[in-house]
Amino acid sequence: MNRKLKLPIFFFIAVVLIQVLSTPLNAQRRRPTTPTATPTRSLSTPATASDMNQVEQKNQALLQQIMNLQKERDFYKKKITSWTELQMNSAKATTEPKDDKEEKTGYHPGAMAAYYLPITPDILDTLIRYRSKARQSKGSASEGVDDDSLFHYAQRLAIMGRYNDARKSFEQLIRSRKVKDIHFLEYGKFLYKTGDYQRALEILSGVTGGNLELSVASYYKGRIYQQTNANTVAEIDFYRSRFLQPEFPGADAGKGFAFFQQGQLDSASEIFQRLVLRQSELSGEIYYGLARICEANDNYKQAVTYYQKSLVHDPLFVKSYVELAKALYETGDYQSCILFFQQVADVYSDRTMLVSYIAKSRYFLKQWDEALVEFQRIDNSPDGTKIKQEWISKIYYIKCLFARESGDHRGALDYFRKAREVNPDAYSWMMAALDDLGQIHAKDSNYNDALSYYSRLIRLNPADMETVLEIGKFYYYLGEIDEARKYFTHALNGETTGKQADFWLRQIHSIR
């Protein structure tokens, strides 16, 4: 009987002990969910989930906007591939043996830059809207954003053209503890493309791992050394690039640019033409190389086409913007020249060259006052002083002519005195200004005014056969054939004008 009583009591006591011992464990499991509990979180985790979601939504929205822009660029890329055929079909044919100035282009001034280039007015307006949204966000980079988000944010700023803000974000990124090789590489490429070679070398040297990353970094370091005439060091970096990643075309591209520097244009062109068939991240720079070859051959129209393609493949390549603007200036598309120089005004280092091209473009657009202001902004360095003496004196003389034509003789004398103060060599700037005015009016098919300025020019230098030839052309366009024949006959005596003068005389005989 006692054994039967002890057995239930034993089981009862065992059950009680189990419940008592399990109670602290259950309480410990429930503790994190109590209102008074303090959750543990890492330093890199945002304070709340909602903040992280908002940051992620903003990032995704901006990435989607950039993808939409890339689709726009793909559309314009297809347009650019057929540009040469369009130019050939649209351009006005000419039978003159050597007179590029008379050739009429197949596009309206400004249309080429506004329509066929990757950054069009519509895209610029879109970028401005994105820029406004970015500025409305908290700070240049939210404090709760991780390194990868800051990296993408810096890239977006660069694409938007906010180069200084992009650089600040990149600098903040490389100072963080979690910086990666890809961050050093992309920042180094950004610095190279915006022209800060010294800082680019420092940053690219921070790339330490990964054959592909090291190969790309070695190529860009080689290009920097190559452009600073450290060719032996450049060849070592190009060799390292090929050794680390044989498929990467950096070594071949470096060889092509070496041929270009040595004046072997055919060899350089052969390499570049082969490399453009291989789609790579260097396509933008390779098209840039082809454009430079065209410029060396004075083929500025084809150079413009290649610069367009360069910017389609690499919109951050500032040198393509600069050289494209110069090529547009040479083709007479002055409004587009101003547009593309303004795109890189905040980042390009050679301010004297940039401002001088903008000022000269405004000069040939007959924006005399704006051109004068731009020229006066140029510094007083030896090059800057020379530019100002040449062009400001011409502007003052042009104002002198206009004042005299309007009857303001006192004002004309004042402008002439100002021109003499800037440049005492009155003969040089008088000749140059009259020649410019004649060419400006001739380009607008205003041959009467062009003839008026060239008639004054020939009185200053009767032996200039180029001026004689141009006067003959103006008479020809005005239908005064007898006067035109007289000047063309006189131009036959010139060493450089004889061939063209003979052409125009044969044109006159063919219509009589």
Secondary structure, 3 states (H helix, E strand, C coil): CHHHHHHHHHHHHHHHHHHHHHHHHHHHHHHHHCCCCCCCCCCCCCCCHHHHHHHHHHHHHHHHHHHHHHHHHHHHHHHHHCHHHHHHHHCCCCCCCCCHHHCCCCCCCCHHHHHHCCCCHHHHHHHHHHHHHHHHCCCCCCCCCCHHHHHHHHHHHHHCCCHHHHHHHHHHHHCCCCCCHHHHHHHHHHHHHCCCHHHHHHHHCCCCCCHHHHHHHHHHHHHHHHHCCCHHHHHHHHHHHHHHCCCCCHHHHHHHHHHHHCCCHHHHHHHHHHHCCCCCCCHHHHHHHHHHHHHHCCCHHHHHHHHHHHHHHCCCCHHHHHHHHHHHHHCCCHHHHHHHHHHCCCCCCCHHHHHHHHHHHHHHCCCHHHHHHHHHCCCCCHHHHHHHHHHHHHHHHHHHHHHHHCCCHHHHHHHHHHHHHHCCCHHHHHHHHHHHHHHHHHHCCCHHHHHHHHHHHHHHCCCCHHHHHHHHHHHHHCCCHHHHHHHHHHHCCCCCCHHHHHHHHHHHHHHC
